[in-house]
């Protein structure tokens, strides 16, 4: 993969008014470009030193600022990098960028600084993806997992498995190079043990995907139930703020209201829906249909039942509709006298694997629900700050392919197949595994990943 040898620049801080803004320049001409727009009192700035001076446009000062120079390869991108800090006004920041662009740099594309860091060997692809996830993080769990991946915890695990597969090659190829010398029993056991280790590590990575995806990408979650069961009160409790309107009038919620909440480390893409019932009201009927659609598409359903009222036909139909779905039953309004029958309560518990009692108005039951969701998505035993965890479909596909080939190699070894067959499957396993950090990945795949980044990163 070859990048054009051009010096790029962009504003790397968020657009808007602030104390300072930063313009980043990267490429072989970065220092020359910076010196054309920044007045230095020395001939050559020292790498990693900051210098105060004036920022010039056609020889006239437009702002004071700070210049910091990072000499290749000791920079984020692996190229010469200059960073100019100026005052954080919208107009002045744009003016400084235009000065830089008119003096030899071109505008960077989305994620181009990080892409250059990857191409120049400063980052693996999984670490680069994690940097993007840090920027996009909306919850503490997302930040912890993304920071862990950015520090290289996943890359370190992948490299460890990579090295063990290379060890297997050394053992197996020895039998090809010296065909007259059979592998003794101890050698055979060592090969089998090494292969079992590789398979075990790949299986562990594969299992981590459910938790990783739940944290980074989130889980599509619908709150459903009949009108006035307390869905909107539960929604507000989970968000920690009064977003949805709550009244005693049945049918208050007419449409789907969506927000992001974090519970048990899981990112819930949470939807509060209209109460499901038969109605002749045209607007409410549309809301009910959208609620049913949301229920069908959701990965997790929080099904709310009213503790204070006798169960109705709607309750029974809703309970039937969540059969086969990943669901948690919420028996809400426990702060009120019992109205629900013991028989229906037991039916709920038999029908749904997890039942949680809540009083949304008193903020009770949130911790129990949090633990239940963490268990469902296997976050209970995982350390987001230190464990190697895969979190997207690209990484999962690589692990699945590597595991499939490793299992075929184990089968070939156990059935006494020739060493060249074992080596062939191991080569396939190695190629699949290496795609996690994209050794030899196509330009199309890499460009698609970095296109999701913001300009300036």
C-alpha positions as CSV (number, residue, x, y, z in Angstrom):
1,X,0.0,0.0,0.0
2,X,1.6,3.3,-1.1
3,X,0.5,6.8,-0.1
4,X,1.1,9.8,-2.3
5,X,4.1,11.7,-1.0
6,X,2.2,14.8,-0.2
7,X,2.1,16.9,2.9
8,X,-1.3,17.1,4.4
9,X,-3.0,19.4,6.9
10,X,-6.2,19.7,8.8
11,X,-7.8,21.2,11.9
12,X,-7.6,18.5,14.6
13,X,-9.8,20.1,17.2
14,X,-13.5,20.3,17.2
15,X,-15.1,23.2,15.2
16,X,-16.4,26.0,17.4
17,X,-15.3,28.7,19.8
18,X,-12.7,27.6,22.4
19,X,-9.5,28.6,24.2
20,X,-7.2,27.0,21.6
21,X,-7.3,25.1,18.3
22,X,-4.8,22.9,16.7
23,X,-3.8,22.6,13.1
24,X,-1.8,19.4,12.3
25,X,0.6,19.1,9.3
26,X,2.2,15.8,8.3
27,X,4.6,14.9,5.5
28,X,8.1,15.4,4.2
29,X,7.6,19.1,3.8
30,X,5.7,19.7,7.1
31,X,8.5,21.8,8.7
32,X,9.1,23.9,5.5
33,X,5.3,24.6,5.3
34,X,5.1,25.5,9.0
35,X,8.1,27.9,8.7
36,X,6.4,29.8,5.9
37,X,3.5,30.7,8.1
38,X,5.1,30.7,11.6
39,X,7.7,33.2,12.7
40,X,10.5,31.4,14.5
41,X,13.3,33.1,16.4
42,X,15.7,30.2,15.7
43,X,16.8,28.7,12.5
44,X,15.7,25.1,13.2
45,X,13.3,24.0,15.9
46,X,14.3,21.1,18.1
47,X,12.0,18.0,17.8
48,X,9.5,17.8,20.7
49,X,10.1,21.4,21.8
50,X,7.4,24.0,21.7
51,X,8.0,27.5,20.3
52,X,6.0,30.7,20.8
53,X,5.7,33.0,17.8
54,X,3.4,34.8,15.3
55,X,1.3,33.2,12.6
56,X,1.7,35.1,9.4
57,X,-0.6,35.6,6.3
58,X,1.3,37.2,3.5
59,X,3.8,38.5,6.0
60,X,1.2,40.0,8.3
61,X,0.6,38.6,11.7
62,X,-3.0,37.3,12.2
63,X,-2.5,35.5,15.6
64,X,0.0,34.4,18.2
65,X,0.5,30.7,18.7
66,X,2.7,27.7,19.6
67,X,4.6,25.5,17.1
68,X,5.7,22.0,18.1
69,X,7.8,19.9,15.7
70,X,8.0,16.0,15.7
71,X,10.7,14.6,13.5
72,X,10.1,11.3,11.6
73,X,9.8,8.5,12.5
74,X,9.1,9.7,16.1
75,X,5.6,11.1,15.5
76,X,2.1,9.9,15.4
77,X,2.1,9.3,11.6
78,X,5.7,8.3,11.4
79,X,6.4,11.3,9.2
80,X,7.6,14.8,10.0
81,X,4.7,16.5,11.9
82,X,4.2,20.1,12.9
83,X,1.3,21.2,15.1
84,X,0.3,24.8,15.3
85,X,-1.8,25.9,18.3
86,X,-3.7,29.2,17.8
87,X,-6.7,30.9,19.5
88,X,-9.8,28.8,19.2
89,X,-12.1,31.1,17.2
90,X,-13.9,29.7,14.2
91,X,-12.7,32.3,11.8
92,X,-9.1,32.5,13.0
93,X,-8.7,28.7,13.0
94,X,-9.9,28.5,9.4
95,X,-7.6,31.4,8.5
96,X,-4.6,29.6,9.9
97,X,-5.5,26.4,8.0
98,X,-5.9,28.4,4.8
99,X,-2.4,29.9,5.3
100,X,-1.0,26.4,5.7
101,X,-2.8,25.1,2.6
102,X,-1.7,28.1,0.5
103,X,1.9,27.4,1.5
104,X,2.3,23.9,0.2
105,X,0.1,21.5,2.1
106,X,-3.1,19.8,0.9
107,X,-6.3,19.2,2.9
108,X,-6.2,15.8,4.7
109,X,-9.0,13.3,4.1
110,X,-11.0,11.6,6.7
111,X,-8.7,9.6,9.0
112,X,-5.7,10.2,6.8
113,X,-3.3,11.0,9.7
114,X,-4.2,7.7,11.4
115,X,-4.1,5.9,8.1
116,X,-0.5,7.1,7.5
117,X,0.4,5.9,11.0
118,X,-0.9,2.5,10.1
119,X,0.8,2.4,6.7
120,X,4.1,3.6,8.3
121,X,4.0,0.8,10.9
122,X,3.2,3.1,13.9
123,X,-0.1,1.4,14.5
124,X,-1.7,-2.0,13.8
125,X,-5.2,-1.9,12.2
126,X,-7.0,-3.0,15.4
127,X,-5.3,-0.2,17.3
128,X,-6.2,2.3,14.7
129,X,-9.8,1.2,14.8
130,X,-9.7,1.5,18.6
131,X,-8.6,5.2,18.3
132,X,-11.7,5.9,16.2
133,X,-13.8,4.1,18.9
134,X,-12.2,6.3,21.6
135,X,-13.3,9.4,19.7
136,X,-16.8,8.0,19.3
137,X,-17.1,6.7,22.9
138,X,-20.4,7.6,24.6
139,X,-20.0,5.4,27.7
140,X,-17.3,4.6,30.3
141,X,-17.3,0.9,29.2
142,X,-16.7,2.0,25.5
143,X,-13.9,4.2,26.6
144,X,-12.2,1.4,28.7
145,X,-12.4,-1.2,26.0
146,X,-11.3,1.2,23.2
147,X,-8.4,2.4,25.3
148,X,-7.4,-1.2,26.0
149,X,-7.4,-2.0,22.3
150,X,-5.5,1.2,21.5
151,X,-2.8,0.2,24.0
152,X,-2.4,-3.0,21.9
153,X,-4.0,-5.6,24.2
154,X,-5.7,-7.3,21.3
155,X,-2.7,-7.0,19.0
156,X,-0.4,-8.5,21.7
157,X,-2.8,-11.5,22.0
158,X,-2.9,-11.9,18.2
159,X,0.9,-11.7,18.0
160,X,1.2,-14.4,20.6
161,X,-1.0,-16.8,18.7
162,X,0.9,-15.8,15.5
163,X,4.2,-16.8,17.1
164,X,2.8,-20.2,18.2
165,X,1.6,-21.0,14.7
166,X,5.1,-20.2,13.4
167,X,6.5,-22.6,16.1
168,X,4.2,-25.2,14.7
169,X,5.6,-24.6,11.2
170,X,9.1,-25.2,12.5
171,X,8.1,-28.6,14.0
172,X,6.0,-29.8,11.0
173,X,8.4,-28.6,8.3
174,X,11.2,-30.6,10.0
175,X,9.4,-33.8,9.0
176,X,9.2,-32.6,5.4
177,X,12.9,-31.7,5.3
178,X,13.9,-35.0,6.8
179,X,11.3,-37.5,5.6
180,X,13.4,-40.5,6.6
181,X,13.3,-39.5,10.2
182,X,9.9,-40.1,11.8
183,X,8.5,-37.8,14.4
184,X,9.0,-39.5,17.8
185,X,6.1,-39.7,20.3
186,X,7.4,-36.7,22.4
187,X,7.6,-34.5,19.3
188,X,4.1,-35.5,18.2
189,X,2.7,-34.6,21.6
190,X,4.5,-31.2,21.5
191,X,3.0,-30.4,18.1
192,X,-0.5,-31.5,19.3
193,X,-0.2,-29.5,22.5
194,X,0.9,-26.4,20.6
195,X,-2.0,-26.7,18.2
196,X,-4.5,-27.2,21.1
197,X,-3.2,-24.0,22.6
198,X,-3.7,-22.1,19.4
199,X,-7.3,-23.5,19.1
200,X,-8.1,-22.6,22.7
201,X,-6.8,-19.0,22.3
202,X,-8.8,-18.6,19.1
203,X,-12.0,-19.9,20.8
204,X,-11.5,-17.5,23.7
205,X,-11.2,-14.6,21.2
206,X,-14.3,-15.8,19.4
207,X,-16.3,-15.9,22.7
208,X,-15.2,-12.4,23.5
209,X,-17.1,-11.0,20.5
210,X,-20.5,-11.1,22.1
211,X,-19.3,-8.8,24.9
212,X,-17.1,-6.6,22.7
213,X,-19.9,-6.0,20.2
214,X,-22.3,-5.2,23.0
215,X,-20.0,-2.6,24.4
216,X,-18.7,-0.9,21.2
217,X,-21.6,-1.2,18.8
218,X,-24.4,-1.6,21.3
219,X,-27.5,-3.7,21.5
220,X,-30.7,-2.7,19.8
221,X,-33.1,-2.7,22.8
222,X,-36.9,-2.2,22.8
223,X,-39.0,-1.4,25.9
224,X,-42.4,-2.9,25.2
225,X,-45.7,-3.5,27.1
226,X,-49.3,-2.5,27.2
227,X,-50.2,1.2,27.8
228,X,-49.5,2.6,31.2
229,X,-47.3,-0.3,32.3
230,X,-44.5,2.2,33.2
231,X,-42.4,1.9,30.0
232,X,-41.5,5.6,29.8
233,X,-40.8,5.7,33.5
234,X,-38.4,2.8,33.1
235,X,-36.8,4.5,30.1
236,X,-36.2,7.7,32.1
237,X,-34.8,5.7,35.0
238,X,-32.3,3.9,32.7
239,X,-31.2,7.2,31.1
240,X,-31.0,9.0,34.4
241,X,-33.1,11.9,33.1
242,X,-36.7,12.7,32.3
243,X,-36.6,12.4,28.5
244,X,-40.0,10.7,27.9
245,X,-43.3,12.2,28.9
246,X,-44.9,10.3,31.8
247,X,-48.7,10.6,32.6
248,X,-51.5,8.5,34.0
249,X,-53.2,8.7,30.6
250,X,-53.0,5.5,28.6
251,X,-51.4,6.0,25.1
252,X,-49.2,9.0,26.0
253,X,-46.3,7.6,24.0
254,X,-47.3,7.7,20.3
255,X,-43.9,7.1,18.6
256,X,-40.6,5.5,19.2
257,X,-38.2,7.5,21.3
258,X,-34.5,6.5,21.1
259,X,-31.4,7.2,23.2
260,X,-28.2,5.5,24.3
261,X,-27.8,4.1,27.8
262,X,-25.1,2.1,29.5
263,X,-26.1,-0.8,31.8
264,X,-23.8,-3.5,33.1
265,X,-21.2,-2.2,30.7
266,X,-23.5,-3.0,27.8
267,X,-24.4,-0.1,25.5
268,X,-28.1,-0.1,25.0
269,X,-29.5,1.5,21.9
270,X,-32.7,2.0,23.8
271,X,-36.1,2.6,22.3
272,X,-39.2,3.5,24.3
273,X,-42.3,2.4,22.3
274,X,-46.0,3.0,22.2
275,X,-48.2,0.8,24.4
276,X,-49.3,-2.3,22.4
277,X,-53.1,-2.6,22.3
278,X,-56.0,-2.6,19.9
279,X,-57.0,1.0,19.2
280,X,-59.1,3.0,16.7
281,X,-57.0,6.1,17.1
282,X,-55.1,6.5,13.8
283,X,-52.0,8.1,15.3
284,X,-51.8,5.6,18.2
285,X,-52.3,2.8,15.7
286,X,-49.2,3.9,13.8
287,X,-47.3,4.0,17.0
288,X,-48.4,0.5,18.0
289,X,-47.3,-0.8,14.6
290,X,-43.9,0.8,15.0
291,X,-43.6,-0.7,18.5
292,X,-44.3,-4.2,17.0
293,X,-41.7,-3.6,14.3
294,X,-39.1,-2.5,16.9
295,X,-39.8,-5.6,19.0
296,X,-39.2,-7.8,16.0
297,X,-35.9,-6.1,15.0
298,X,-34.4,-5.8,18.5
299,X,-31.6,-7.9,19.9
300,X,-32.9,-7.4,23.5
301,X,-36.5,-6.8,24.6
302,X,-37.4,-5.3,28.0
303,X,-41.0,-6.4,28.4
304,X,-42.8,-4.4,31.1
305,X,-45.8,-5.7,33.1
306,X,-47.8,-3.7,35.7
307,X,-47.6,-5.1,39.2
308,X,-50.5,-2.9,40.3
309,X,-53.1,-4.1,37.9
310,X,-54.7,-7.4,37.0
311,X,-53.2,-8.9,33.8
312,X,-55.2,-8.3,30.6
313,X,-55.4,-10.0,27.2
314,X,-52.8,-7.5,25.9
315,X,-50.3,-8.8,28.6
316,X,-50.8,-12.4,27.5
317,X,-50.4,-11.5,23.8
318,X,-47.3,-9.5,24.5
319,X,-45.8,-12.3,26.6
320,X,-46.5,-14.7,23.6
321,X,-44.9,-12.3,21.2
322,X,-41.5,-12.3,23.0
323,X,-41.1,-16.1,23.0
324,X,-37.9,-17.0,21.3
325,X,-36.5,-13.5,21.7
326,X,-33.7,-12.5,24.0
327,X,-35.8,-10.8,26.7
328,X,-36.0,-9.7,30.3
329,X,-39.4,-9.4,32.0
330,X,-39.8,-6.2,34.0
331,X,-42.5,-6.3,36.7
332,X,-42.9,-2.6,37.4
333,X,-44.7,-0.5,40.0
334,X,-43.7,-2.6,42.9
335,X,-44.2,0.4,45.2
336,X,-48.0,0.0,44.7
337,X,-50.4,-2.7,46.1
338,X,-50.4,-6.0,44.2
339,X,-52.9,-6.3,41.3
340,X,-51.3,-8.9,39.1
341,X,-52.3,-12.5,39.8
342,X,-49.8,-14.9,41.3
343,X,-50.6,-17.3,38.4
344,X,-49.7,-14.8,35.7
345,X,-46.6,-13.8,37.6
346,X,-45.5,-17.4,37.7
347,X,-46.3,-17.8,34.0
348,X,-44.0,-14.8,33.2
349,X,-41.2,-16.5,35.2
350,X,-41.7,-19.7,33.3
351,X,-41.8,-18.0,29.9
352,X,-38.9,-15.6,30.3
353,X,-35.4,-16.6,31.6
354,X,-34.9,-13.5,33.6
355,X,-37.5,-11.5,35.6
356,X,-36.7,-8.3,37.4
357,X,-38.9,-6.3,39.9
358,X,-38.7,-2.6,39.6
359,X,-40.2,0.6,40.9
360,X,-39.2,3.2,38.3
361,X,-40.7,6.0,40.3
362,X,-38.5,5.1,43.3
363,X,-35.5,4.2,41.2
364,X,-35.5,0.6,42.4
365,X,-34.4,-2.5,40.5
366,X,-31.8,-0.8,38.2
367,X,-28.8,-2.6,39.8
368,X,-30.5,-6.0,39.4
369,X,-31.3,-5.2,35.8
370,X,-27.8,-4.1,35.2
371,X,-26.4,-7.4,36.5
372,X,-28.9,-9.4,34.4
373,X,-27.9,-7.6,31.2
374,X,-24.1,-8.0,32.0
375,X,-24.7,-11.7,32.4
376,X,-26.7,-12.0,29.2
377,X,-23.8,-10.5,27.2
378,X,-21.1,-12.3,29.1
379,X,-19.5,-9.2,30.6
380,X,-19.4,-10.6,34.1
381,X,-16.0,-12.3,33.8
382,X,-14.4,-9.9,31.4
383,X,-11.9,-7.2,32.3
384,X,-12.5,-4.5,29.7
385,X,-9.2,-2.7,30.6
386,X,-6.9,-5.7,30.2
387,X,-8.5,-8.6,28.3
388,X,-8.0,-9.1,24.5
389,X,-11.5,-8.6,23.1
390,X,-12.7,-8.5,19.5
391,X,-15.5,-6.0,18.8
392,X,-16.4,-5.9,15.1
393,X,-17.5,-8.3,12.3
394,X,-14.2,-7.9,10.5
395,X,-12.2,-9.2,13.5
396,X,-14.7,-12.0,14.1
397,X,-14.5,-13.2,10.5
398,X,-10.7,-13.4,10.8
399,X,-10.9,-15.3,14.1
400,X,-13.6,-17.7,12.7
401,X,-11.5,-18.5,9.6
402,X,-8.3,-19.0,11.6
403,X,-10.1,-21.3,14.1
404,X,-11.7,-23.3,11.3
405,X,-8.3,-23.9,9.6
406,X,-6.6,-24.7,13.0
407,X,-9.3,-27.3,13.7
408,X,-8.7,-28.8,10.3
409,X,-5.0,-28.9,11.0
410,X,-5.6,-30.7,14.3
411,X,-7.9,-33.2,12.5
412,X,-5.2,-33.8,9.9
413,X,-2.6,-34.4,12.5
414,X,-4.8,-36.7,14.6
415,X,-5.6,-38.8,11.5
416,X,-2.0,-39.1,10.5
417,X,-2.2,-37.0,7.3
418,X,1.0,-36.0,5.6
419,X,2.9,-33.0,7.0
420,X,2.3,-30.9,3.8
421,X,-1.5,-31.0,4.4
422,X,-1.1,-29.9,8.0
423,X,1.2,-27.1,6.9
424,X,-1.3,-26.0,4.2
425,X,-4.1,-25.6,6.7
426,X,-1.7,-23.8,9.2
427,X,-0.8,-21.3,6.4
428,X,-4.5,-20.6,5.9
429,X,-5.0,-20.1,9.6
430,X,-2.0,-17.7,9.8
431,X,-3.3,-15.7,6.8
432,X,-6.8,-15.4,8.4
433,X,-5.4,-14.4,11.8
434,X,-3.1,-11.8,10.3
435,X,-6.1,-10.0,8.8
436,X,-7.1,-8.8,12.3
437,X,-4.2,-6.4,12.2
438,X,-4.4,-6.3,8.4
439,X,-1.0,-7.6,7.4
440,X,-1.4,-7.4,3.6
441,X,-5.0,-6.1,3.8
442,X,-6.5,-4.7,0.6
443,X,-6.6,-0.9,0.0
444,X,-10.3,-1.2,-0.2
445,X,-10.7,-2.6,3.3
446,X,-8.3,-0.2,4.9
447,X,-9.8,2.8,3.1
448,X,-13.3,1.8,4.3
449,X,-12.1,1.6,7.9
450,X,-10.5,5.1,7.9
451,X,-13.3,6.7,6.0
452,X,-15.3,6.5,9.2
453,X,-12.8,8.7,11.0
454,X,-13.2,12.5,11.3
455,X,-11.0,14.8,9.3
456,X,-8.0,15.9,11.4
457,X,-7.5,12.4,13.0
